[in-house]
Amino acid sequence: MIKIAFYWHQHQPYYKDSITGEYLLPWVRLHGIKDYIGMVLLLKEFPEIHQTFNYVPCLLEQLSDYEKGYAKDRYWKLAEKPVEDLTEEEKYYILDNFYSANHQQMIDVYPRYRELLKKRNFRRKRAQDVINEFSNNDFQDLQVWANLTWYHPLIIKREPILSEIVIKGKGFSNEDKKFVLSKQMEIIKQIIPLHKQLQDSNQIEITTSPFYHPILPLLCNQESAKVALPKIRIPSKRLVANNDAKMQIEMAVQAYEKYFGRKPCGMWPSEGAVSDDIIPLVANAGFNWLASDEEILANTLGKQITRDKYGDVIDPDILYKPYRISVNNNAINIVFRDHNLSDLIGFQYSKYSSDVAVSDFINRINSLKKYNNNKNPFLVTIILDGENAWEHYPNNGLDFLIKLYEEISKDRDLECVRISDYLREYTTEQTLNHIYPGSWIGHNLATWIGHEEKNRAWELIEQTRSFLHEHTNEKNNLNGVKCAWEEIFIAEGSDWFWWFGDDHFTPHKHEFDNLFRLHLKNVYRLLNIDSPKILETPITKIGIRRVYTSPKRFLNIKLDGLVSNYFEWHDAGIYSTEKDFDTMHRTYGQYIKNVYYGFDIDNLFVRLDFGRELLPKFIEDGKLVITFIQPSEVQVYISGFLNRPLNYVIKGKNCSSNEKRFYSVFFDKIFELSCSFKDLGFFSGTSVEFFIDLVKDCKIVQRVPINTTFCFSVPTEEFERIMWQV
């Protein structure tokens, strides 16, 4: 028997201005009508499937606000506003923000929404450039689709009016819009009660995290970041906030009791981040267990968790069991996620059919049976975000999950369990006397500290917290002081630090920056004191994040598909596909790992480094398309990767070599291509923009870069001299 513990982590940052009550971003509401409701509605159809869900208290508080009608985010307000009353600035905002969904799975599948996206033309035009192309009917349809696409398929299926609106597709009436929006509140009101119902029937276990999702090790001791990364730069003025960590945990317990009527047994420490410092705090708060990542276990034990060429664990006796950890006589159980299986669901299986993906998963689980000689069955713990993966799947992952639950239910040797149930039934055999400090992202803490912007944010917290500490005993404003501490706790949340720095990207980066500083400014407002001017200065650097470097010198490339000389591509522009993702382990499952591009005076050079584990799945019938959108629309097509010699075709109205075949392309260890500017129809000094698509089965499986383009100017003879001066 193999026990499978699915553990879904549900979390959103705190989008609310605590003083004004305004919600700035809509993701609690939109994920509510899609993922939070959909996951448990589906489980009701599979009563034999037991699972664990983690709900961060600040998410529960926000869901409660929406449920009670206290919350209306800016997106909602602009969606419900009559089109004829929209100001020009509001229309700009709608055109820039009402396409914030997975384009392939949530926009392109609906012809009218796809039509509106094409008309918006993000690659070429600003909102100001297209506003006059959008009629009032266009805006109304956009208001509806930006909300309608977020409904979970089960909700659409069970609500006839919503189904009719989807079928209608366009030309929506005011009544259609009103129904789409009002139905959301009805759905959100069901989320917490439905989870409690499944908890009380023992089908699911619900756990919690520190209230506002702070990184506990960094609250207790920022020096802990140096264990994994000794050279990391931490703030010169260290924050020491053990009591804040303790309070965030205690507040979480209280919130859990409020919403679910009992004390929690388990905890998911924010981002799986653990250290010796946090163990007594969690144990003393009454928790029985917590969870983290397999790499934390490996570093704690000082031994690698070995996997075979397929990524399956060879020594499962190490990973697939609970441990006991004891620090200063404070003991608690701990389980560790299977990194690979979790990431397959989170990042990989969305690219394949449900049958193929589920078959792969079941085969991997069943392969463990030959190892299980222990008296206790293996506990395979699979932990991932419960909302972020599904928008990358067709039909919001519904087909995949139904197939997965069906196959597990049919296999008598597999059982889905709640983590607490396993711990009650089986004894924990091994005790750890310490835990390696780190998180589920790279077994370190660098995502939240070390970068100049992240450190600056910590320094502002420390400064504001010290100020508040001096005014804590003001008896004439006890409520203001209490609320001010709440603002500090909010600012300690992990999400602000996630977006600071250049390791993650979102178009809402400045909004997160503003929200973070707003909470710190609120501390001063609540004490009736003007906030310092430094809190008016954005932490995030102004300007658009560059996702790639630019070419520095003319290149001299030997086209052979091999890395024949390290310095051959040294001066090229470089792009890593890890910049394409805003979630952990960003390169996982990507065909293209790196892109290099550059030129000599006559030719453009492109190099691609592929992920070797996925390449065989693409190479037989995949196609590579390089699309130039400036100075004219030209495409380079490469297919037949198994052919020798490899060749490509240029297609474009203004290029002299349209439909001719070229052979300056090689593929072995790497992909290398040379294409003359003359054949492309480009001339010295002109601006060039391009992107690269990998196409398989007539679908784009990867685009690089995402949401932007590679940009350069066709070089003149002066290029190197100019770059030298720069």
C-alpha positions in Angstrom: 0.0 0.0 0.0 1.2 3.5 -1.0 -0.3 6.5 0.9 -0.6 9.7 -1.2 -0.9 13.0 0.6 -2.1 15.7 -1.7 -1.6 19.0 0.1 -3.0 22.1 -1.7 -1.7 25.5 -0.5 -4.2 28.3 -1.0 -2.9 31.8 -0.6 -3.2 35.4 -1.8 -1.4 38.5 -0.5 -3.4 41.0 1.5 -4.8 43.4 -1.1 -6.8 45.5 1.3 -6.0 49.0 2.5 -6.9 48.4 6.1 -7.8 52.1 6.7 -9.9 52.8 3.6 -11.1 49.2 3.1 -10.3 49.4 -0.6 -9.2 46.3 -2.4 -6.6 47.1 -5.1 -6.4 43.8 -7.0 -9.0 41.1 -7.7 -7.3 37.8 -7.3 -9.0 36.7 -4.1 -12.4 37.1 -5.9 -11.3 35.6 -9.2 -9.5 32.6 -7.8 -12.4 32.2 -5.4 -14.9 31.5 -8.2 -12.4 29.3 -10.0 -10.0 27.3 -7.9 -11.1 27.6 -4.2 -14.6 26.5 -5.0 -13.8 24.2 -7.9 -11.3 22.0 -6.0 -13.7 21.1 -3.3 -16.8 20.8 -5.5 -14.9 18.1 -7.5 -13.8 16.3 -4.3 -17.5 15.9 -3.3 -17.8 13.6 -6.4 -14.9 11.5 -5.1 -15.7 10.8 -1.4 -12.9 8.2 -1.2 -10.2 10.7 -2.1 -8.9 12.3 1.1 -6.7 15.4 0.9 -5.2 18.3 2.9 -5.8 22.0 2.2 -3.9 24.9 3.6 -5.6 28.2 3.9 -3.6 31.2 4.9 -5.6 33.3 7.4 -5.3 36.6 5.5 -6.9 34.9 2.5 -9.8 33.7 4.7 -10.2 37.2 6.0 -10.4 38.6 2.5 -12.9 35.9 1.4 -15.0 36.8 4.4 -15.0 40.4 3.4 -16.2 39.5 -0.1 -18.8 37.2 1.4 -20.2 39.9 3.6 -20.2 42.5 0.8 -17.5 44.6 2.4 -15.0 44.2 -0.5 -15.1 45.6 -4.0 -11.8 45.7 -5.8 -11.0 48.2 -8.6 -11.5 45.6 -11.3 -15.0 44.8 -10.0 -16.0 48.5 -9.9 -14.8 49.1 -13.5 -16.6 45.9 -14.7 -19.9 46.9 -13.2 -19.8 50.5 -14.3 -22.0 51.3 -17.3 -19.8 51.6 -20.4 -21.2 55.0 -21.3 -20.0 56.4 -17.9 -16.4 55.2 -18.2 -13.8 57.9 -18.3 -11.0 57.8 -20.8 -8.5 56.9 -18.0 -10.8 54.1 -16.9 -11.0 52.7 -20.4 -7.2 52.8 -20.6 -7.1 50.8 -17.3 -9.5 48.2 -18.7 -7.6 47.8 -21.9 -4.4 47.3 -20.0 -5.7 45.0 -17.2 -8.8 43.1 -18.4 -6.7 40.5 -20.2 -5.0 39.3 -17.1 -5.5 35.6 -17.6 -3.7 32.7 -19.3 -4.1 33.6 -23.0 -4.0 30.1 -24.3 -6.4 28.4 -21.9 -8.6 31.3 -20.7 -8.8 33.7 -23.7 -8.0 32.0 -26.9 -10.6 29.3 -26.3 -13.4 31.9 -26.5 -13.6 33.5 -30.0 -14.9 36.8 -28.9 -12.4 37.2 -26.1 -9.6 36.2 -28.5 -10.9 38.8 -31.0 -10.8 41.5 -28.4 -7.2 40.5 -27.4 -6.1 40.6 -31.0 -7.7 44.1 -31.4 -5.8 45.3 -28.2 -2.5 44.2 -29.8 -0.2 44.3 -26.8 2.9 43.7 -28.7 2.6 46.8 -30.9 0.3 49.3 -29.4 -0.5 51.2 -26.2 -4.0 51.5 -24.8 -4.0 55.1 -26.0 -3.4 53.9 -29.6 -6.3 51.5 -29.8 -9.0 53.1 -27.6 -10.9 54.5 -30.6 -11.0 51.1 -32.2 -13.1 49.8 -29.3 -16.8 50.5 -29.4 -19.1 50.5 -26.4 -20.2 47.0 -27.3 -16.5 45.9 -27.3 -15.9 47.4 -23.9 -19.1 45.7 -22.5 -18.1 42.4 -23.9 -14.6 42.8 -22.4 -16.1 43.7 -19.0 -18.1 40.4 -19.1 -15.4 38.1 -20.5 -12.7 39.3 -18.0 -15.0 37.9 -15.3 -16.8 35.1 -17.1 -13.6 33.3 -18.0 -12.7 32.8 -14.4 -15.7 30.7 -13.5 -14.8 27.1 -12.8 -16.1 24.7 -15.4 -18.2 22.9 -12.8 -19.9 26.2 -11.9 -20.6 26.9 -15.6 -22.0 23.4 -16.1 -24.3 23.6 -13.1 -25.6 27.1 -13.7 -27.8 27.2 -16.9 -27.8 31.0 -17.2 -24.0 31.2 -17.1 -23.8 28.4 -19.8 -26.2 30.4 -22.0 -24.0 33.5 -21.6 -20.9 31.5 -22.6 -22.7 30.2 -25.6 -24.0 33.7 -26.5 -20.4 34.8 -26.6 -20.8 38.4 -27.6 -23.2 41.3 -27.7 -23.8 41.0 -23.9 -26.6 43.0 -22.3 -26.5 44.9 -19.1 -28.5 42.0 -17.6 -25.9 39.5 -18.7 -23.2 41.6 -17.1 -25.1 42.0 -13.9 -25.7 38.3 -13.6 -22.1 37.3 -14.2 -21.0 39.7 -11.5 -23.7 39.0 -8.9 -23.2 35.2 -9.3 -19.7 35.6 -8.1 -20.8 36.7 -4.6 -23.1 33.7 -4.4 -20.2 31.4 -5.2 -17.8 33.0 -2.8 -20.3 32.6 0.1 -20.0 28.9 -0.4 -16.2 28.5 -0.2 -15.5 28.5 3.6 -18.8 26.6 4.6 -18.1 23.9 1.9 -14.5 23.4 3.2 -15.8 23.1 6.8 -18.4 20.6 5.7 -15.8 18.4 4.1 -13.5 18.8 7.1 -16.3 17.8 9.5 -17.1 14.7 7.3 -13.4 13.8 7.6 -12.7 13.9 3.8 -10.3 16.8 4.0 -8.0 18.2 6.6 -7.5 22.0 6.7 -4.2 23.5 7.9 -3.0 27.0 8.4 0.1 29.3 7.9 1.3 32.3 9.9 -1.4 34.9 9.6 0.0 37.3 6.9 2.3 34.7 5.4 5.7 36.0 6.7 8.9 34.1 6.2 9.3 32.9 9.8 13.1 32.3 9.8 13.7 35.8 8.6 11.6 37.3 11.3 13.5 35.3 13.9 17.1 35.7 12.6 18.0 37.1 9.2 21.5 35.6 9.6 19.9 32.2 8.8 19.9 33.2 5.1 23.7 32.8 5.2 23.7 29.1 6.0 22.7 28.2 2.4 24.3 31.3 0.8 27.2 32.5 2.9 27.9 35.5 0.7 24.4 36.8 0.6 24.0 40.5 1.6 21.5 41.0 4.4 20.3 44.4 5.7 22.9 46.4 7.6 20.2 47.1 10.2 18.9 43.6 11.2 15.3 43.0 12.0 14.9 40.8 15.1 11.2 40.1 15.5 10.7 36.8 17.3 7.7 38.1 19.0 6.1 39.1 15.7 6.7 35.5 14.5 5.0 34.2 17.7 2.1 36.6 17.2 1.6 35.7 13.6 1.4 32.0 14.6 -1.0 32.6 17.5 -3.2 34.8 15.3 -3.4 32.0 12.8 -4.6 29.6 15.4 -7.3 32.0 16.5 -8.5 32.6 12.9 -8.6 28.9 12.3 -10.8 28.3 15.3 -13.1 31.2 14.1 -13.6 29.8 10.7 -13.4 26.0 11.2 -14.5 25.5 14.8 -11.5 23.6 16.1 -7.8 23.9 16.6 -5.5 23.2 13.7 -3.2 20.1 13.7 -0.9 21.0 10.9 1.0 24.0 9.5 2.5 24.9 6.2 5.1 27.5 7.2 5.0 30.2 4.5 6.9 29.0 1.4 7.9 25.9 3.3 10.5 28.1 5.1 11.9 26.5 8.3 14.8 26.9 10.7 15.7 25.8 14.2 14.4 29.1 15.5 10.8 28.5 14.5 10.4 24.9 15.8 9.7 25.9 19.5 7.2 28.6 18.3 5.2 26.2 16.2 5.4 23.4 18.8 4.3 25.6 21.7 1.4 26.9 19.6 -0.1 23.4 19.8 0.6 22.1 16.3 1.3 18.4 15.8 3.1 18.7 12.4 4.5 21.0 9.7 5.8 20.4 6.2 8.7 21.5 4.0 10.6 20.5 0.9 12.7 17.4 0.2 15.8 19.6 -0.4 15.5 20.8 3.2 15.5 17.2 4.4 18.5 16.3 2.2 20.6 19.2 3.6 19.5 18.4 7.1 20.6 14.8 6.8 23.7 15.8 4.8 22.8 13.3 2.1 21.4 13.6 -1.4 18.0 12.2 -2.3 19.0 10.1 -5.3 16.8 9.9 -8.4 17.1 7.9 -11.6 17.2 9.3 -15.1 13.4 9.6 -15.1 13.4 11.7 -11.9 12.0 8.9 -9.7 13.4 8.5 -6.1 15.8 5.5 -5.8 16.0 5.7 -2.0 12.4 6.2 -1.0 13.0 5.0 2.6 14.5 8.5 3.2 11.9 10.7 1.7 8.6 8.9 2.0 8.1 9.0 5.7 7.4 11.5 8.5 10.2 12.6 10.9 10.2 14.0 14.4 12.3 17.2 14.9 13.3 18.2 18.4 14.9 21.6 19.2 15.5 22.7 22.8 13.1 20.0 24.0 10.4 21.2 21.7 9.3 18.4 19.4 7.0 18.3 16.4 6.4 16.0 13.4 7.5 17.1 9.9 6.8 15.7 6.4 8.7 16.6 3.2 7.2 17.1 -0.3 8.3 15.1 -3.2 9.8 17.9 -5.2 9.6 16.2 -8.6 6.0 14.9 -8.4 4.8 18.2 -7.1 6.4 20.1 -9.9 5.2 17.7 -12.5 1.6 18.6 -11.5 2.5 22.3 -11.1 4.5 22.9 -14.2 4.7 19.9 -16.6 1.5 17.9 -16.9 -0.5 20.8 -18.3 1.4 20.3 -21.6 0.1 16.8 -22.2 -3.2 15.1 -22.5 -4.9 14.0 -19.3 -4.5 10.4 -20.2 -0.8 10.7 -20.8 -0.2 12.9 -17.7 -2.2 10.7 -15.3 -0.6 7.5 -16.7 2.8 8.9 -16.1 1.9 9.9 -12.5 0.4 6.5 -11.6 3.3 4.7 -13.1 5.7 6.7 -11.0 3.8 6.0 -7.9 3.5 2.3 -8.7 7.2 2.1 -9.3 7.7 2.6 -5.6 6.0 -0.7 -4.7 9.2 -2.7 -5.3 11.1 -0.7 -2.6 8.5 -0.8 0.2 10.0 -3.3 2.8 9.2 -1.1 5.8 6.5 -2.0 8.3 4.9 1.4 7.5 3.6 2.2 4.1 5.3 5.0 2.2 3.8 8.5 2.6 4.2 10.3 -0.7 3.6 14.0 0.1 2.8 16.2 -2.9 2.5 19.9 -2.1 1.9 22.7 -4.5 -0.2 25.9 -4.9 -3.8 25.0 -5.3 -4.7 27.8 -7.5 -1.8 28.8 -9.8 -1.3 25.6 -11.8 -4.8 25.1 -13.2 -5.0 28.1 -15.5 -2.2 26.5 -17.6 -4.3 23.3 -18.1 -7.2 22.9 -20.6 -10.5 23.2 -18.9 -8.9 24.5 -15.7 -7.3 21.1 -14.9 -10.7 19.5 -14.5 -10.1 16.7 -17.0 -6.7 16.0 -15.5 -8.0 15.8 -11.9 -11.1 13.7 -12.7 -8.9 11.2 -14.5 -6.3 11.3 -11.7 -8.9 10.7 -9.0 -10.6 7.9 -11.0 -7.3 6.0 -11.5 -6.3 6.3 -7.9 -9.7 5.1 -6.8 -9.5 2.0 -9.0 -6.0 1.0 -7.7 -6.4 -1.0 -4.4 -2.7 -0.4 -3.6 -3.1 3.4 -3.6 -4.9 5.5 -1.0 -5.2 9.3 -0.7 -4.9 10.3 2.9 -4.9 13.3 5.2 -1.5 13.9 6.7 -2.9 13.8 10.3 -4.6 10.5 9.7 -1.3 8.9 8.6 0.5 10.3 11.7 -2.2 8.9 14.0 -2.0 5.4 12.5 1.8 5.0 12.1 4.7 5.8 14.4 7.4 8.2 13.5 10.7 6.3 13.6 13.4 8.9 13.2 14.2 12.1 15.1 16.1 15.1 13.8 18.0 17.3 16.2 18.0 20.3 13.9 16.6 21.5 10.6 18.4 23.2 7.7 17.2 26.8 7.3 15.7 27.3 3.9 12.5 27.2 1.8 10.9 25.1 -1.0 12.6 27.4 -3.5 16.2 26.3 -4.0 16.4 25.3 -0.3 17.5 28.9 0.5 15.8 32.2 1.5 17.2 34.4 -1.3 13.7 35.0 -2.8 12.9 37.3 0.1 16.3 38.8 1.1 19.6 39.7 -0.4 18.7 41.9 -3.3 19.0 45.6 -2.9 15.3 46.2 -3.2 14.4 43.3 -0.8 16.9 44.5 1.8 15.6 48.1 1.5 12.1 46.8 2.2 13.3 45.0 5.4 15.1 48.2 6.5 11.9 50.2 6.1 10.0 47.6 8.2 12.7 47.7 10.9 12.6 51.6 10.9 8.8 51.7 11.1 8.6 48.9 13.7 11.2 50.7 15.9 9.1 53.9 15.7 6.0 52.0 16.7 7.8 50.3 19.5 8.5 53.7 21.0 4.8 54.6 20.9 3.3 51.2 22.0 2.4 52.4 25.5 0.4 55.5 24.4 -2.7 54.9 26.6 -4.8 57.6 24.8 -4.6 55.7 21.5 -4.6 52.0 22.4 -6.8 51.0 19.4 -4.6 53.0 17.0 -1.5 51.2 18.4 -3.1 47.8 18.0 -4.1 48.6 14.4 -0.6 49.9 13.7 0.9 46.6 14.8 -1.5 44.9 12.4 0.0 47.0 9.6 3.5 45.9 10.6 2.4 42.2 10.5 0.9 42.8 7.0 4.1 44.4 5.8 6.1 41.3 7.0 4.2 39.1 4.5 6.3 37.3 2.0 4.6 38.5 -1.1 6.0 42.0 -1.1 9.6 40.6 -1.1 8.7 38.1 -3.8 8.1 41.0 -6.3 11.0 43.2 -5.1 14.2 42.6 -7.0 14.6 41.2 -10.6 14.0 37.5 -10.0 10.2 37.7 -10.6 8.1 39.8 -12.8 4.5 41.0 -12.8 2.9 43.9 -14.6 1.5 44.8 -11.2 4.9 45.2 -9.6 4.5 48.9 -8.8 1.0 48.2 -7.3 2.6 45.7 -4.9 5.3 48.3 -4.1 2.7 50.9 -3.4 0.7 48.6 -1.2 3.7 47.6 0.9 4.6 51.2 1.6 1.0 52.1 2.2 0.9 49.7 5.1 4.0 51.2 6.6 2.6 54.7 6.1 -0.6 53.6 7.8 1.4 52.9 11.0 2.1 56.7 11.2 -1.4 57.7 10.2 -2.9 55.5 13.0 -0.7 57.4 15.5 -1.7 60.7 14.0 1.9 61.5 12.8 3.1 62.4 9.4 4.9 59.5 7.7 8.5 60.1 6.6 9.1 61.2 3.1 11.2 58.1 2.4 8.0 56.1 2.3 6.9 58.1 -0.7 9.8 56.8 -2.8 9.2 53.6 -4.7 11.4 50.7 -3.8 11.1 49.1 -7.2 13.4 50.7 -9.8 11.6 52.8 -12.3 11.4 51.5 -15.8 10.7 48.2 -17.6 12.6 45.2 -16.4 15.1 44.0 -18.9 14.7 40.3 -19.3 17.8 39.9 -21.4 21.2 41.4 -22.0 22.1 43.2 -25.2 24.9 42.2 -27.6 28.2 43.9 -26.7 30.5 43.1 -29.7 30.4 41.7 -33.2 30.3 37.9 -33.1 32.6 35.5 -34.9 30.6 32.2 -34.9 31.5 28.8 -36.2 28.2 27.2 -37.1 28.4 23.6 -36.0 25.8 23.1 -33.3 28.5 22.7 -30.7 29.9 24.8 -27.9 33.3 24.7 -29.6 34.6 27.8 -27.8 33.4 29.3 -24.6 34.1 32.8 -25.8 32.3 32.3 -29.2 29.0 33.6 -27.7 30.5 35.5 -24.8 29.5 38.9 -26.2 26.0 38.0 -27.4 22.8 39.1 -25.8 21.6 36.4 -23.4 18.2 35.4 -22.1 17.3 32.7 -19.7 13.8 31.3 -19.7 13.7 31.3 -15.9 12.6 34.9 -16.4 9.4 33.6 -18.0 7.9 32.3 -14.7 6.8 34.0 -11.5 6.7 30.8 -9.6 9.2 28.4 -8.0 11.5 26.3 -10.2 10.8 28.5 -13.2 12.7 26.6 -15.8 11.1 23.3 -15.0 9.7 21.6 -18.1 10.8 24.2 -20.6 12.2 23.1 -24.0 14.3 26.2 -24.4 16.6 27.0 -21.5 18.7 29.8 -22.9 18.7 32.1 -25.9 21.8 33.9 -27.3 21.5 36.4 -30.1 24.0 38.8 -31.8 25.4 39.7 -35.1 28.3 40.7 -37.3 28.0 43.5 -39.8 26.1 41.4 -42.3 24.3 38.6 -40.3 22.1 37.9 -37.4 23.1 34.9 -35.2 20.7 33.0 -32.9 21.6 30.2 -30.5 19.2 28.1 -28.5 20.1 25.7 -25.6 17.4 23.0 -25.2 16.5 21.0 -22.1 17.7 17.6 -23.1 15.1 15.7 -21.1 12.2 17.2 -23.2 13.9 17.5 -26.5 13.0 14.0 -27.8 9.3 14.9 -27.4 9.7 17.9 -29.6 12.3 17.1 -32.2 10.4 14.6 -34.4 7.6 16.9 -35.5 8.2 20.2 -33.8 8.7 23.5 -35.6 10.7 26.6 -34.7 9.4 30.0 -35.9 11.3 33.2 -35.5 8.9 36.1 -36.0 10.1 39.6 -36.7 7.5 42.4 -36.1 9.9 45.3 -36.8 10.9 46.8 -39.2 8.5 44.5 -41.2 6.7 41.3 -40.6 9.0 38.4 -41.6 9.1 34.8 -40.3 11.9 32.2 -40.3 10.6 28.6 -40.3 12.7 25.6 -39.2 11.3 22.1 -39.1 12.5 18.6 -39.8 15.1 18.7 -37.0 16.1 15.1 -37.8 17.0 16.0 -41.4 20.6 16.6 -42.5 21.4 19.1 -43.7 19.0 21.2 -41.7 17.5 24.2 -43.5 15.1 27.1 -43.0 12.7 29.2 -45.1 12.2 32.9 -44.9 8.7 34.3 -45.5 7.9 37.9 -45.8 6.6 40.5 -48.2 9.7 42.7 -48.3 12.5 40.1 -48.1 14.3 39.3 -51.3 14.7 35.6 -50.5 11.1 34.7 -49.9 10.5 30.9 -50.0 14.1 30.1 -50.7 15.8 27.5 -48.5 18.9 28.3 -46.5 21.4 26.0 -44.9 23.3 28.1 -42.4 21.7 26.3 -39.5 23.1 23.5 -37.4 21.7 21.4 -34.5 23.7 19.1 -32.3 24.3 19.9 -28.7 22.9 23.4 -29.3 21.0 25.0 -32.1 22.8 27.7 -34.1 21.5 29.8 -37.0 22.9 32.5 -39.2 20.7 34.7 -41.3 21.8 37.7 -43.4 20.1 41.0 -42.8 19.9 41.4 -46.6 17.8 38.2 -46.9 15.5 39.4 -44.1 15.1 42.8 -45.9 16.6 44.8 -43.0 19.1 47.6 -43.4 21.7 49.3 -41.2 20.3 51.5 -38.5 16.8 50.0 -38.5 15.2 48.8 -35.3 14.5 45.1 -35.1 12.0 43.3 -32.8 11.5 39.5 -32.7 10.3 36.6 -30.7 10.7 32.8 -31.0 7.9 30.2 -30.9 8.2 26.4 -30.6 5.2 24.8 -32.3 4.0 21.2 -31.9 0.8 19.7 -33.2 -0.2 23.2 -34.4 0.1 24.6 -30.9 2.6 27.0 -29.5 4.3 25.1 -26.7 6.8 27.8 -25.7 7.3 31.4 -26.6 10.4 33.4 -25.7 10.5 35.9 -24.4 7.0 36.1 -22.8 5.1 39.4 -23.0 7.9 41.3 -24.7 10.4 41.0 -27.6 14.1 40.9 -28.3 15.1 44.4 -29.6 18.2 45.7 -31.3 19.3 47.9 -34.2 20.9 46.5 -37.3 24.5 47.4 -36.7 26.7 49.9 -38.6 30.5 49.9 -38.8 30.5 52.1 -35.7 28.8 49.6 -33.5 31.8 48.3 -31.6 33.3 51.7 -31.1 30.0 53.0 -29.7 29.6 50.0 -27.4 33.2 50.4 -26.1 32.4 54.0 -25.2 29.2 52.8 -23.4 
